């Protein structure tokens, strides 16, 4: 059954009431008064009780004659566990024959009071659903419509899901509906979204006095406001707290999420009740407030108003308020009397006369037939404008003005679907682009999907790890990210510190070329497409002296392999003499955490040559390195034994030789030119010349087979790189002693387009950035198409006849497809306008981008007076973007003749800059710290760090900012100054708190505890070795050392030696304000670590 197939009363206004708690009812003439009262209040729905034998039959007949729809509960005392039987089935036949359709067979089964002897089993929900299925099949078979039973107040169970899990979703296609009990308690109608619950807004003196002592139960205003402040719940939604009228909306959402459609929801009990005061933050509900709330709900039900921006959905059939009558309807139950509309209970307290004010208030209300709105749909797909690839996991918002009406997340194929909508015209928005399509029609039967092609993604991420030469993570290393030109071209766009695992992350990055730096290492030319994530590994701390270099890496041919699955090789000294006793390790990729990897030593097999080692292998990808610990080792990585072309499933053997080499100077500049297929222009093929010019003059080399180049042993200073056929590809390279600069220069971008009806001989001309000065030409193919491939990163200008497109951004890796270019003359449309701020000040040099179906049609910069103009435009639908603002106009319909004026309010969408980061003390995140953002000495905003020490300030305009931290040791003083935020940029800036009070010890070396019964450190060989290795270091720096965690906590800097000390000690020491590092590994690793530290102090 569809929603519209369920029966409703004539002239339905969705207004209802619960008759009484009795299963027996007035008859004959005694009913006349009550039917008259119901009609005077324009009641259209009545919930009532039946004893299971047809006790409500006469009442139901009278109600149906009066065009009032009865909802009958077949009452059974303590109905759980159980289901209806023959007596109830006979009553059902009588009632259905009389015209009754809606039935309940259970009530609030989530409460123990509804179970025999109050015994509610642990699997109660399964028992309830099993019995509901039995009841529902019987009711449907007889022609009735069964209710999924209502749960108690505030229930957030999803019983619908349990029905589906039991394979009976079909019941909701055959007439099953859902009963709910959404009492308001003393919560306002928009709870939990009201200001008291969300913000703790205090009660005013005027409201306190107006409602009086009865409402507040004599409690002082100050106490109530303390409760409000303490018990506020910012961010709460119905999922968190559904003790309110709006609980129907939560059920409606559960139904839709579970079934894919909704079914009727009926409040068989609910609404406000006089005298209730369940929440101490709010006043007790008096009769006047009660009447006002009922009137407001009725108005909402009949379509006259919204509550919290929500209109009554077509699936919400009625609210049957508790309770019409008790004593007056013949049920002598004192517990219900104070809750009845017709009652003498409140006469004395409020000077009433046998009925609550709600009766007169409802009678005075006009009755409006509730609109039967057929819900509409908007469906579509998100695609990348440059590649037409689907865009998954993006939030799509449907907006009506400033209000978000519905949201959805795009699927793996980019598809999205927004349902349960009121038919109308809306805007579509996608974060962070903003509105991407205006004037979208939501219709009951959607037409073709709305295709949204998104350009200029802002969701790329750059992640990575910083490791030392032993592959140990380096925590607390500053990482800086620059856009395009890097430090010599302007401010950084992100700064952070590596975490405990050496990791870092920059997110929300648009298309472009980036430069990343840590102390001593810079990687430039990182191309991001605005969508994908790239990962970079940086290795630091390589000591001067020697290293084990990979001098031979050879895949043996099949004949030489001779059926062996083997890695083998030789380790030799600086003179090529084989070395025995050198330890090596083999590691495989994608190993499980904690995996143990095999090791071996050279010369282990006396039959094999000196210096020889071997590892057996299996299909996979491996790496081998020397782990002797005396000197660092290069890694022979990506030794693939599973995917060798032409040798699938065959044994694979590699020869990998290592040799000690001197490390004279680590200062180095190297990189990689990434080319497209052979013959593309410009190339980057092996042999192409690359020239380095710097302090010692110029030197030149040819690119390697893989496009790599390296200039080792450089003196510190400034350098410039030039690639033959391109020009200068990097300048103002600052190299410090021991530093590394690595450039990735991709030549893979592609620019393509098509000219409509081109003249013979037409050529597209592409102009490189001015610094290079070259041009490329592309003749048009028979269909008018052209393409430029193998392009390096930069801003290009394209000319086709008299059409000019400036500032086309390529990263060296992206593809940019243009909209068809129409050169035909004649009467064409024009889009023109002016860009100005709110004060009318023109905004010059703003790049305006005109798109059609997501593809770039043309681009132009605004003039000095802020104006722009696009001419010769054929008929079609266009969108307009402004750099820095995203789309500023969508759905621009041109007829190919007239002119459109699109003026742009600069910054109208608000600033989108972000400053984020963490507050750290000695590298430890600091939660719950107050962070202040200042500009020109004035506080702009404040926030509190979360459990990870993170903070975030959003919607910031470009400018210079300062960060401060409240409380010791920051005390609100500026800690990070001169933070330069570019427009719409995201900048990561961690705050490192200054050290606390001075500690009595400067340095302390902490060793693992001596073993029990071992006579101190002498009982542990590892401890003895660690102490011996540390002796010179202790003497050199004048440090203290020992086994005491308490002593170590008195030092400013603590070095934990070895792996015997528990990991929890690091947290204890950091909490005590110590700067903590750990030297891990066996004796060899510790020897290398202490040797490195001594060498940096000038002692060998």
Secondary structure, 3 states (H helix, E strand, C coil): CCHHHCCCCCCCCCEEEECCCCCCCCCCCHHHHHHHHHHHCCCCEEEEEECCCCCCHHHHHHHHHCCCEEEEEECCCCCECCCCCHHHHHHHHHHHHHCCCEEECCCCCCCHHHEHHHCCCCCHHHHHHHHHHHHHHHHHHHCCEEEECCCCCCCCCCHHHHHHHCCCHHHHHCCCEEEEEEECCCCCCCCCCCHHHHHCCCCCHHHHHHHHHHHHCCCCHHHHHHHHHHCCCCCCCCCCCCCCCCHHHHHHHHHHHHHCCCCCEEEEEEECCCCCCCCCCCCCCCHHHHHHHHHHHHHHHCCCCCECCECCCCCEEEEEECCCECHHHCCCCHHHHCCCCECCCCHHHHCCCCCCHHHHHHHHCCCCCCCCCCCEEEEEEEEECCCCCECCCCEEEEEECCEEEEEEECCCCCEEEEEEECCEEEEEEECCCEEEEEEEEEECCCCCCEEEEECCCCCEEEEEEEEECCCCECCCCEEEEEECCHHHHCCCCEEEECCCCCEEEEEEECCEEEEEEECCEEEEEEEECCCCEEEEEEEECCCCEEEEEEEEEEECCHHHHCCCCEEEEEEECCCCCECCCCEEEEEECCCCCCCCCCEEECCCCCCCCCCEEEEECCCCEEEEEECCCCCEECCEEEEECCCCCCCCCCCCEEEEEEEEEEECCCCEEEEEEEECCCCCCCCCCCCCEEEEEECCEEEEEECCCCCEEEECCCCCEEEEEEECCCEEEEEEEEECCCCEEEEEEEECEEEEEEEECCCCCCEEEEECCCCCCCEEEEECCCCCEEEEEEECCEEEEEEECCEEEEEEEECCCCEEEECCEECCCCCCEEEEEEEECCCCCECCCCEEEEEECCEEEEEEECCCCCEEEEEEECCEEEEEEECCCEEEEEEEEECCCCEEECCEECCCCCCCEEEEEEEEECCEECCCCEEEEEECCEEEEEEECCCCCEEEEEEECCEEEEEEECCCCCCCCEEEEEEEECCCCEEECCEECCCCCCCCEEEEEEECCCCCCCCHHHHCHHHHHHHHHHHHHHHHHCCEEECCHHHHCCEEEEEEECCCCCCHHHHHHHHCCCEEEEECCCHHHHHHHHHHHHHHCCCC
